[in-house]
Amino acid sequence: DLDNLHRVYPNKLTNFHGYTVFMETSLDNFPYVISYTKGYYFGVIPVMFRNFGMQFLNISFFYIDPNYKSNQPEVQFGLITQQDDFQQQIVFREMTGMCLLCPENTHRYFSPHLMMPFSVEFSILLGTVIICCTLLRLLFPALFRFDPLCFILFGAYRTACNHNLYTQLLLFLFAMLSFFLTKAYNSQILSLISFRNFHTRSNTIDEFMQSDYMVLAHQNQRSQFIEDILGSKLLSPEDEQRLSAHFGVNIHYHYCSLQSCCDANELSSVFQDEAHPIYTVKEKLVSDIFRFQFAANSPFATVWKRYFGWINDAGFWNHRLQYYLNLMRVSLKAPTPPLSEVLFTFEYLMTVWQLLAVGWMISFTVFIVEYFSVWKIFTNSRVK
């Protein structure tokens, strides 16, 4: 019974007298094992091995790169391959797997949002009003001498004495409709100016599927399982090659990508303060487990299993895990007083500038048409 070896050999399994454990691991598994300088490792696992393994068990550790094996490893961590002689396992309590790494879109696109008040119901209402005005003009020309559409679109109101009762009632209804629609549209414009961010981060796969993001998946990452989950969100291999040739490395600033959760957490932490911030969808696309794999009949496996449980129960493991996660993130700025913060900048007032530009263009076009029509009528009268 390997779980009770420490009872059979209490002296040998409490002090290993400087025994060296060779651990085979990949270079980077943030935040567990991180290697930024050659031969120096830090992260949750090296810290725990150094603090508990050396101090309590008198064990030294040597990390082996899987590509350059010089010694036979006794422990494996973070490797995809499963070997027959590494059957003793210690499974981590937190999950890993494949995650979605997405660029956060910080641009303020006002034009699509300005059309938000024009919903399907309002479009039906507006179409009904236009059809009714046209029919009233055609069926009752004596009652409605002026085109009702001019009243709606251009406010071409004549004096009340020039209109009959039916026309005045119709104009009153148009005025009420215009009042409520104008107030609704003004409130929408104010909300667009006030909102600081249009794009929220997706926390679940369902929220991601409802967003406008597309996923860039390489050929070795594609599988039937991935295609069943993402579906139409996956870019085709032809689009992937074309976009990769066009954007190069910057393609990750425009499209989401499939990354291991370790790499995704590291990249999203590093790029928090960049011009194109990147975030990781919290829900994992594919879940997997982290584990230590020990060689067959390794006495160190039973000892470390007990210590690993104590470390987790005491909260040391989670404490170091959160420490390295927060270490890579940019610290939050101190809150500023509400009155000292600028609310409206040129970018936030872009809606107003767009509306003014569109209004001036429409007014200028109508003015030119009206001017030439009047000039033509005046020229024809002079000729006659």
Disulfide bonds with the S-S distance in Angstrom:
Cys99-Cys261 2.09
Cys102-Cys256 2.18
